[in-house]
Amino acid sequence: MITSSILIVYLVLCVLDCMAAEQNGPRVLKPLLMPILAGYFVISAITRGVSPVLIVLITVGLVFGCLGDVFLLPDGKGFVWGAIAFLIGHIFYIASAWADVFMSVGGMSFIVLIPIPFYVICGILLSGKIIRGVPAELKMPVSLYIIVILAMSYSMCCRMALLFPAEKGPVISFIGSVFFMASDFILASAAFRKTSEKGIMETYVAAQFLIAQGFLLVF
């Protein structure tokens, strides 16, 4: 019951913050989203017997997501610090995906090679779209971030490939990783190419929820 209540609070605050983002209103709710989602995840995970290792990894990822949210606020420390926080969060998500794989099936198979060409192509396309508008001093950090978020999504894809259909949760986390890439693409385009910011928060809050929820659904 308590987890349902926390989830409802998260969803309501997400809707309100997304409305504020679309209307360029005050973003006082944004820093609350990831802590609330982390609370929902931890309580749900403990109740469902999720591995403590996965609980720690996902929770730390959400904490760095919260830091990224704060840094990206209009009065925060800016784009670079926000990107660093999210990059570290992605590393913890990568670790969670592979930890779950090794705890569940004990290793990898050739199937993890199949998505590599797709992600290489995605990286080339994303870089081509974004890097051209990035200031020279930020090209290397932005390129590194693109590599890391692609690695995160690739890891979630491999987790899905190796654990599905025995587990359906990895499919949810993989979808979340795709939403995260979409959100960051919109954000980077808005920052460096001056395109619309519409959709950043909608895809972001969905991404974080789906990634976390995918580690709760074992069926």
N, C-alpha and C positions, 0 to 999 in steps of 0.2 A: 504493500500500500504506500509506504513512504517513498519507494523508488518511483512509483507512478506519479506521486505528487511533485517530486523534484523534476521529473521529466516534463510535466505540464508547465511548471514554472519556467523551465529552460525554453520550451517551445513558445510560450507567450512572450518572454523577454526577447527571443530571437525575432519574432514578428514585429515587436515594437521598435527594436533597434534597426531592423531592416527598413522600416518605414522612416525612421529618423535619418538613416543614411541616404535614402532616395530623395528626401526633402531637404537635405543639408541642415538637418536639425542638430541639437546637442546630443552627444554620444555618451551620455552618462551611464548607460546600461552595458555598453560594450565590454568593459573590464570584468563584468560579473558573469558573462556567458560561460567561459571555459572553467572557472572554479565550480560553477553549478553543475556543468556537465561532468567534471571530474568527480564531484561528490556522488552524482548518480551512478557513474561507472564503478567507483570503488565499492559502494554499498551493494550494487547489483552483482558485481564480480565475486565479492566475498560470499554473498548468498548462494550463488550458483557454483561455487567451488572452483573458480578460475585460478590457475596457477599464480602464486604470489609474484613470480618473476614477471609475468605478463601484466599483472596489476600495476607493478612499479613502473614498467617501461611505458605503458600507455598513459598512466597518470603523469609521469614526468613530461611526456610529449605534450599533454594538454597544458601543463604548467608553462612550458615554453611558448605554447600557443597564446596563453594569456599575456605573457610578457610581450610577444609580438603585437598583440592587439593594442596594448598600452603604448608601445613605441610608435605605432602607426596612427595614433590619435593626432588631431590637428596640433595639440600642444605637447605632443610627446617628443622623443629624441630623433624621430625621423625614420626614413625609409631603410637606411643601412642597418641600424640597430634592430629594427623590426625583422628585416630579412635574416639577420644572424640568429635571432631567437627562433624564427620558424625553421631555419636550416637545422639547428640543433634538435628541434622537435621532430623533424623528419628523420634524423639519425636514430632517434629512439623508436620511431615507428618501424624503421627498417629492422632494427634489432628485435622488435617484438614479433614481426612477421617470421623471421628466420628462427627465433627461439621457439615459436609455436610449431614450426615445421619440424625441427629436430626433436622436440618433445613428443610430437604426435606420430611421426613416421621414422624418425631416427636418421634421416639423411635426405639427399637429393637424388634426382634422376635426370636423364637427358632432356626431359620435358622442359626444364628451366631454360634451355637454350632457345626454344622456339620463339618466345616473345622478344628476344634481343634485337632482331632486325627492325621490328616495329618501333621499339623505343629509340633506336638510333635514328630512324627516319623522323620520329616526333621531335627529337632533340635538334636535328638539323632544321626542321621547319620552324620550331619555336625560336631558335636562335636567329634565323633569318628574319623573322617577323619583329623580334624585340631588340636584338643587339644593335641594329643600325641606328636606333634612336637613343642609345645609352651613351652618356658622357664617357670619354676615354678612360678616366680614372675608375669608372665603375664597371667597365666591360668584363674584367676578370672576375670580380665578385659575383656579378649577375650570371656569368657563364657557369661558375661553380654552383650557384643556387639551382640553376636549371638542371645540371647534372644530378644534384642530390635529390630534387623532387622527382625526377624521372626514375632514379634508383629506388625511391620510396614506392612509387606506383608499381615499378617492376617487381619489387619484393612482395607487394600485396598480390600481384598477378601470379607470381610463382606459388605463393601460399595457397591461393585459390586452386591453381592447377594441380597441386600435390595433395590437397586435402578434400577437394570436392570429388564425388558427391557425398562422401561420408559425413562431411560437415558443410553446412550451407552458409555459416557465418563469414567465411573468407570471401564469398561473393559480395557480401554487403560492404566489407572493408575495401575491396578492390574498387567498387563503385564510388566509395568515398574518396579514394585516392584520385580518381578521374575528376571528381568534383573539385578537389583541391587544386589540381593542375589548371582546371578551367578558371577557378577563382584567381589564381596567381597570374594567369595569362591576362585576364581582364585588368587586374591591378597594375601589372607591368606596362600594359598598353596605355592605360590611363596616365601612368607616371611619366613614361618616356615618349609616347606618341600622341598624348593629349586626346585620347579617345574617351568615350563615355565610361563612367564608373558604375553604371547600372549592372547589377547582378553580382557584384563582388561579395557582399555579405551573404546574400541568399545561397550562393554556391559554397561559401566558406563554412557557414554554420551547419549546412547539410553535410559537408565533407567531414568535419570533426565528429559529428554525431554518428555518421555511418561507419567511420573507421573504428570508433570505440565500440559501437553496437555490434560490429562484426566479430569482436572478441568475446561477446556475451552469448551469442547464438551458436550453440553446439547441438545440432539435431540433424 
